[in-house]
Amino acid sequence: MECRQDGVAGGAARAELEAIRNNPGDVRFDDACKVAERVGFVHKGGRGSHRAYHKTGEPIGLNFQNRRGKIPRYQAEQLIAIIDKYEGGP
């Protein structure tokens, strides 16, 4: 299952980020992939249900596991930390 690459923009992007922050236990796999790419991470591979993302100059990578269309809460929390780092916190 590949991640969609049809990023969001403007108000929709902000709404998506707020939704992730407000409910990290219910983040869609495709949405996590889009957000990671929007903050400059590049899909570098993965096997099976996993996708790995890396960003030049960033020592921390992002890994997402597709569990019935969602990512685990701890992976959403890692994504939130990266969002805050690159796009500013709430």
N, C-alpha and C positions, 0 to 999 in steps of 0.2 A: 504494500500500500504506500503510494508516494504521497508526499505533502503537496497540497495545492500551492501554486505560485502566483495567485491573483491578489496580492496584498490589498490592504484597505488604506484609505486616506482620510485626512481631516477628522471631522467629528466622529465618524465611524471607528477610526483607529483609537481615539480617546475612549470611546464607549467600550471597545473591546478590552483595552487595558484595564479600565475600571472593573469590568466584569471579572477579569482574571484576578485582580487584587481582592475583590469582594468575595469571591468564592473559589479559592485555589483547589478545592476538592472536586471541582466540576469543570475542568478545562479541556476543551476538545483538542485532540491530537493535531488536526489540521490548523487550528488557530495558534497553537504553540509554535508550530513550524513557521507560519506566516510572521508571527511577531519576532521570532529569532532572526529571520532573514531581514525584517525591517530595521532591526537595530544593528545590522551589519554582519551577522553570522552567516557562514556558508555551509551548506550541507556537504559533509565530507564522507558520508558512507553510513554504514550500519547493516546489520543482518537481521533478517526476520522482521520482527515487529519494532526494532530499534532504529532510531535515526540519530546520528551524531553531527553536531554543528560546532564550528570553530571560527574564531575571528583573529586576524593577524594582530599581534600585540597584546592579546587578551590571554592570560595564563589559564583561565577557567573555560572549559568547553561546556556545551550543553548537550545532554543526551535525553531523548524522549522515547518512552516505551508506549506503544499503542496497546492499551488495554480496553478492548471493546469501544474504541473510538475516543477514549479519554487518556490523559496522562496521569501518573500517580501524583498525589498531593506534594510530596517532597520535590518532585521535578518542577511542579508549578511554582513552588516557593523559590527554587533556584532561578527560574525564569524571571520572577518578580524582582529578585535582587539585581539581575542583569538589566532589566528594564529601568529600575531606579538609577543604576549606575550610568546608563547611556542616555536616558531620556528624562531624568529627573524624577524624584519621588513624588508622592501625593501632595 
